[in-house]
Amino acid sequence: MINKKAGSAYSGPDTANIKTEKTATSTLFEQIVNGLGETGGRNNALTSFIGGLMFRGVGVEETYKLAKIANESTSRSLDAKEFDRTFESMVKKEIRRRELADGISRATQRNAKNQ
């Protein structure tokens, strides 16, 4: 017996008994193919998706492409203008986060040298 969702492309062995724990990373992978969810939470889901990839060190260009795929996999995807505005906002936020982290790291190194 095959455990598959309606419309699934998977037709391999039954996977009903495989227990897996969801991680933030696995959720990101699934969003690429399953989309960002229903109307109303798509923008927040896109923001979380972009932030999750960038936090994990995925490059900006790669994050943009993956986010586009996730958006296109969403039944009622965000329009291009909304998508780009959200993406740009998250890139700016990530730049600030990295600058702050870099500043803290430098200050820690200076303090260690001075002791």
Biotite code that builds the C-alpha atoms (Angstrom):
import biotite.structure as struc

atoms = struc.array([
    struc.Atom([0.000, 0.000, 0.000], chain_id="A", res_id=1, res_name="MET", atom_name="CA", element="C"),
    struc.Atom([1.299, 3.417, -0.926], chain_id="A", res_id=2, res_name="ILE", atom_name="CA", element="C"),
    struc.Atom([0.878, 6.312, 1.484], chain_id="A", res_id=3, res_name="ASN", atom_name="CA", element="C"),
    struc.Atom([0.430, 9.249, -0.817], chain_id="A", res_id=4, res_name="LYS", atom_name="CA", element="C"),
    struc.Atom([-1.524, 12.441, -0.798], chain_id="A", res_id=5, res_name="LYS", atom_name="CA", element="C"),
    struc.Atom([-3.968, 13.135, -3.582], chain_id="A", res_id=6, res_name="ALA", atom_name="CA", element="C"),
    struc.Atom([-2.044, 14.632, -6.474], chain_id="A", res_id=7, res_name="GLY", atom_name="CA", element="C"),
    struc.Atom([1.296, 13.522, -5.062], chain_id="A", res_id=8, res_name="SER", atom_name="CA", element="C"),
    struc.Atom([4.143, 12.776, -7.451], chain_id="A", res_id=9, res_name="ALA", atom_name="CA", element="C"),
    struc.Atom([5.580, 10.273, -4.965], chain_id="A", res_id=10, res_name="TYR", atom_name="CA", element="C"),
    struc.Atom([4.725, 6.648, -5.622], chain_id="A", res_id=11, res_name="SER", atom_name="CA", element="C"),
    struc.Atom([7.389, 4.779, -3.627], chain_id="A", res_id=12, res_name="GLY", atom_name="CA", element="C"),
    struc.Atom([7.046, 2.541, -0.577], chain_id="A", res_id=13, res_name="PRO", atom_name="CA", element="C"),
    struc.Atom([4.527, 3.226, 2.178], chain_id="A", res_id=14, res_name="ASP", atom_name="CA", element="C"),
    struc.Atom([5.932, 5.912, 4.489], chain_id="A", res_id=15, res_name="THR", atom_name="CA", element="C"),
    struc.Atom([3.095, 6.060, 7.022], chain_id="A", res_id=16, res_name="ALA", atom_name="CA", element="C"),
    struc.Atom([5.183, 4.412, 9.750], chain_id="A", res_id=17, res_name="ASN", atom_name="CA", element="C"),
    struc.Atom([8.267, 6.604, 9.349], chain_id="A", res_id=18, res_name="ILE", atom_name="CA", element="C"),
    struc.Atom([8.396, 8.957, 12.296], chain_id="A", res_id=19, res_name="LYS", atom_name="CA", element="C"),
    struc.Atom([10.212, 12.207, 11.623], chain_id="A", res_id=20, res_name="THR", atom_name="CA", element="C"),
    struc.Atom([10.530, 15.269, 13.751], chain_id="A", res_id=21, res_name="GLU", atom_name="CA", element="C"),
    struc.Atom([10.010, 18.568, 12.022], chain_id="A", res_id=22, res_name="LYS", atom_name="CA", element="C"),
    struc.Atom([12.871, 20.997, 12.232], chain_id="A", res_id=23, res_name="THR", atom_name="CA", element="C"),
    struc.Atom([12.943, 24.603, 11.131], chain_id="A", res_id=24, res_name="ALA", atom_name="CA", element="C"),
    struc.Atom([15.159, 23.545, 8.235], chain_id="A", res_id=25, res_name="THR", atom_name="CA", element="C"),
    struc.Atom([12.817, 20.777, 7.071], chain_id="A", res_id=26, res_name="SER", atom_name="CA", element="C"),
    struc.Atom([9.930, 23.232, 7.206], chain_id="A", res_id=27, res_name="THR", atom_name="CA", element="C"),
    struc.Atom([11.867, 25.597, 4.913], chain_id="A", res_id=28, res_name="LEU", atom_name="CA", element="C"),
    struc.Atom([12.449, 22.788, 2.415], chain_id="A", res_id=29, res_name="PHE", atom_name="CA", element="C"),
    struc.Atom([8.774, 21.833, 2.473], chain_id="A", res_id=30, res_name="GLU", atom_name="CA", element="C"),
    struc.Atom([7.687, 25.433, 1.905], chain_id="A", res_id=31, res_name="GLN", atom_name="CA", element="C"),
    struc.Atom([9.623, 25.471, -1.358], chain_id="A", res_id=32, res_name="ILE", atom_name="CA", element="C"),
    struc.Atom([7.319, 22.814, -2.809], chain_id="A", res_id=33, res_name="VAL", atom_name="CA", element="C"),
    struc.Atom([4.174, 23.331, -0.712], chain_id="A", res_id=34, res_name="ASN", atom_name="CA", element="C"),
    struc.Atom([4.047, 27.123, -0.839], chain_id="A", res_id=35, res_name="GLY", atom_name="CA", element="C"),
    struc.Atom([3.611, 29.783, 1.787], chain_id="A", res_id=36, res_name="LEU", atom_name="CA", element="C"),
    struc.Atom([0.133, 28.896, 2.978], chain_id="A", res_id=37, res_name="GLY", atom_name="CA", element="C"),
    struc.Atom([-3.283, 30.425, 2.774], chain_id="A", res_id=38, res_name="GLU", atom_name="CA", element="C"),
    struc.Atom([-4.267, 34.001, 2.108], chain_id="A", res_id=39, res_name="THR", atom_name="CA", element="C"),
    struc.Atom([-3.662, 36.246, 5.103], chain_id="A", res_id=40, res_name="GLY", atom_name="CA", element="C"),
    struc.Atom([-0.462, 34.705, 6.346], chain_id="A", res_id=41, res_name="GLY", atom_name="CA", element="C"),
    struc.Atom([1.513, 34.594, 3.119], chain_id="A", res_id=42, res_name="ARG", atom_name="CA", element="C"),
    struc.Atom([3.469, 37.779, 3.722], chain_id="A", res_id=43, res_name="ASN", atom_name="CA", element="C"),
    struc.Atom([4.470, 36.687, 7.226], chain_id="A", res_id=44, res_name="ASN", atom_name="CA", element="C"),
    struc.Atom([5.327, 33.227, 5.912], chain_id="A", res_id=45, res_name="ALA", atom_name="CA", element="C"),
    struc.Atom([7.492, 34.748, 3.167], chain_id="A", res_id=46, res_name="LEU", atom_name="CA", element="C"),
    struc.Atom([9.241, 36.965, 5.707], chain_id="A", res_id=47, res_name="THR", atom_name="CA", element="C"),
    struc.Atom([9.940, 33.975, 7.947], chain_id="A", res_id=48, res_name="SER", atom_name="CA", element="C"),
    struc.Atom([11.075, 31.877, 4.974], chain_id="A", res_id=49, res_name="PHE", atom_name="CA", element="C"),
    struc.Atom([13.531, 34.518, 3.730], chain_id="A", res_id=50, res_name="ILE", atom_name="CA", element="C"),
    struc.Atom([14.848, 35.183, 7.229], chain_id="A", res_id=51, res_name="GLY", atom_name="CA", element="C"),
    struc.Atom([15.255, 31.473, 7.894], chain_id="A", res_id=52, res_name="GLY", atom_name="CA", element="C"),
    struc.Atom([17.334, 30.944, 4.768], chain_id="A", res_id=53, res_name="LEU", atom_name="CA", element="C"),
    struc.Atom([19.509, 33.993, 5.300], chain_id="A", res_id=54, res_name="MET", atom_name="CA", element="C"),
    struc.Atom([20.060, 33.142, 8.977], chain_id="A", res_id=55, res_name="PHE", atom_name="CA", element="C"),
    struc.Atom([21.383, 29.774, 7.799], chain_id="A", res_id=56, res_name="ARG", atom_name="CA", element="C"),
    struc.Atom([23.899, 31.501, 5.525], chain_id="A", res_id=57, res_name="GLY", atom_name="CA", element="C"),
    struc.Atom([22.129, 31.035, 2.198], chain_id="A", res_id=58, res_name="VAL", atom_name="CA", element="C"),
    struc.Atom([23.252, 33.736, -0.248], chain_id="A", res_id=59, res_name="GLY", atom_name="CA", element="C"),
    struc.Atom([20.969, 36.591, -1.253], chain_id="A", res_id=60, res_name="VAL", atom_name="CA", element="C"),
    struc.Atom([20.646, 35.483, -4.893], chain_id="A", res_id=61, res_name="GLU", atom_name="CA", element="C"),
    struc.Atom([19.914, 31.889, -3.907], chain_id="A", res_id=62, res_name="GLU", atom_name="CA", element="C"),
    struc.Atom([17.447, 33.014, -1.249], chain_id="A", res_id=63, res_name="THR", atom_name="CA", element="C"),
    struc.Atom([15.648, 35.158, -3.836], chain_id="A", res_id=64, res_name="TYR", atom_name="CA", element="C"),
    struc.Atom([15.332, 32.233, -6.251], chain_id="A", res_id=65, res_name="LYS", atom_name="CA", element="C"),
    struc.Atom([14.125, 29.817, -3.564], chain_id="A", res_id=66, res_name="LEU", atom_name="CA", element="C"),
    struc.Atom([11.637, 32.373, -2.231], chain_id="A", res_id=67, res_name="ALA", atom_name="CA", element="C"),
    struc.Atom([10.296, 32.883, -5.770], chain_id="A", res_id=68, res_name="LYS", atom_name="CA", element="C"),
    struc.Atom([9.763, 29.136, -6.131], chain_id="A", res_id=69, res_name="ILE", atom_name="CA", element="C"),
    struc.Atom([7.981, 28.982, -2.747], chain_id="A", res_id=70, res_name="ALA", atom_name="CA", element="C"),
    struc.Atom([5.795, 31.940, -3.727], chain_id="A", res_id=71, res_name="ASN", atom_name="CA", element="C"),
    struc.Atom([4.980, 30.372, -7.097], chain_id="A", res_id=72, res_name="GLU", atom_name="CA", element="C"),
    struc.Atom([4.085, 27.117, -5.288], chain_id="A", res_id=73, res_name="SER", atom_name="CA", element="C"),
    struc.Atom([1.490, 29.037, -3.262], chain_id="A", res_id=74, res_name="THR", atom_name="CA", element="C"),
    struc.Atom([-2.049, 28.696, -4.626], chain_id="A", res_id=75, res_name="SER", atom_name="CA", element="C"),
    struc.Atom([-2.684, 32.446, -4.349], chain_id="A", res_id=76, res_name="ARG", atom_name="CA", element="C"),
    struc.Atom([0.855, 33.805, -4.565], chain_id="A", res_id=77, res_name="SER", atom_name="CA", element="C"),
    struc.Atom([1.889, 37.325, -3.681], chain_id="A", res_id=78, res_name="LEU", atom_name="CA", element="C"),
    struc.Atom([2.172, 39.665, -6.643], chain_id="A", res_id=79, res_name="ASP", atom_name="CA", element="C"),
    struc.Atom([5.646, 40.631, -7.868], chain_id="A", res_id=80, res_name="ALA", atom_name="CA", element="C"),
    struc.Atom([5.565, 44.085, -6.261], chain_id="A", res_id=81, res_name="LYS", atom_name="CA", element="C"),
    struc.Atom([4.591, 42.732, -2.829], chain_id="A", res_id=82, res_name="GLU", atom_name="CA", element="C"),
    struc.Atom([7.115, 39.911, -3.125], chain_id="A", res_id=83, res_name="PHE", atom_name="CA", element="C"),
    struc.Atom([9.989, 42.254, -4.030], chain_id="A", res_id=84, res_name="ASP", atom_name="CA", element="C"),
    struc.Atom([9.085, 44.772, -1.319], chain_id="A", res_id=85, res_name="ARG", atom_name="CA", element="C"),
    struc.Atom([9.069, 42.022, 1.313], chain_id="A", res_id=86, res_name="THR", atom_name="CA", element="C"),
    struc.Atom([12.313, 40.535, 0.020], chain_id="A", res_id=87, res_name="PHE", atom_name="CA", element="C"),
    struc.Atom([14.144, 43.876, 0.018], chain_id="A", res_id=88, res_name="GLU", atom_name="CA", element="C"),
    struc.Atom([12.940, 44.618, 3.531], chain_id="A", res_id=89, res_name="SER", atom_name="CA", element="C"),
    struc.Atom([14.270, 41.296, 4.793], chain_id="A", res_id=90, res_name="MET", atom_name="CA", element="C"),
    struc.Atom([17.643, 41.755, 3.066], chain_id="A", res_id=91, res_name="VAL", atom_name="CA", element="C"),
    struc.Atom([18.025, 45.148, 4.775], chain_id="A", res_id=92, res_name="LYS", atom_name="CA", element="C"),
    struc.Atom([17.100, 43.603, 8.121], chain_id="A", res_id=93, res_name="LYS", atom_name="CA", element="C"),
    struc.Atom([19.636, 40.798, 7.613], chain_id="A", res_id=94, res_name="GLU", atom_name="CA", element="C"),
    struc.Atom([22.364, 43.313, 6.720], chain_id="A", res_id=95, res_name="ILE", atom_name="CA", element="C"),
    struc.Atom([21.669, 45.186, 9.967], chain_id="A", res_id=96, res_name="ARG", atom_name="CA", element="C"),
    struc.Atom([21.693, 41.919, 11.941], chain_id="A", res_id=97, res_name="ARG", atom_name="CA", element="C"),
    struc.Atom([25.038, 40.881, 10.454], chain_id="A", res_id=98, res_name="ARG", atom_name="CA", element="C"),
    struc.Atom([26.572, 44.323, 11.005], chain_id="A", res_id=99, res_name="GLU", atom_name="CA", element="C"),
    struc.Atom([25.467, 44.229, 14.636], chain_id="A", res_id=100, res_name="LEU", atom_name="CA", element="C"),
    struc.Atom([26.820, 40.693, 15.096], chain_id="A", res_id=101, res_name="ALA", atom_name="CA", element="C"),
    struc.Atom([30.094, 41.701, 13.441], chain_id="A", res_id=102, res_name="ASP", atom_name="CA", element="C"),
    struc.Atom([30.381, 44.751, 15.730], chain_id="A", res_id=103, res_name="GLY", atom_name="CA", element="C"),
    struc.Atom([29.791, 42.633, 18.816], chain_id="A", res_id=104, res_name="ILE", atom_name="CA", element="C"),
    struc.Atom([32.361, 40.102, 17.616], chain_id="A", res_id=105, res_name="SER", atom_name="CA", element="C"),
    struc.Atom([34.978, 42.815, 17.049], chain_id="A", res_id=106, res_name="ARG", atom_name="CA", element="C"),
    struc.Atom([34.325, 44.362, 20.466], chain_id="A", res_id=107, res_name="ALA", atom_name="CA", element="C"),
    struc.Atom([34.700, 40.951, 22.102], chain_id="A", res_id=108, res_name="THR", atom_name="CA", element="C"),
    struc.Atom([37.998, 40.383, 20.301], chain_id="A", res_id=109, res_name="GLN", atom_name="CA", element="C"),
    struc.Atom([39.291, 43.822, 21.368], chain_id="A", res_id=110, res_name="ARG", atom_name="CA", element="C"),
    struc.Atom([38.331, 43.176, 24.973], chain_id="A", res_id=111, res_name="ASN", atom_name="CA", element="C"),
    struc.Atom([40.071, 39.796, 24.909], chain_id="A", res_id=112, res_name="ALA", atom_name="CA", element="C"),
    struc.Atom([43.285, 41.390, 23.581], chain_id="A", res_id=113, res_name="LYS", atom_name="CA", element="C"),
    struc.Atom([43.214, 44.093, 26.257], chain_id="A", res_id=114, res_name="ASN", atom_name="CA", element="C"),
    struc.Atom([43.000, 41.620, 29.131], chain_id="A", res_id=115, res_name="GLN", atom_name="CA", element="C"),
])
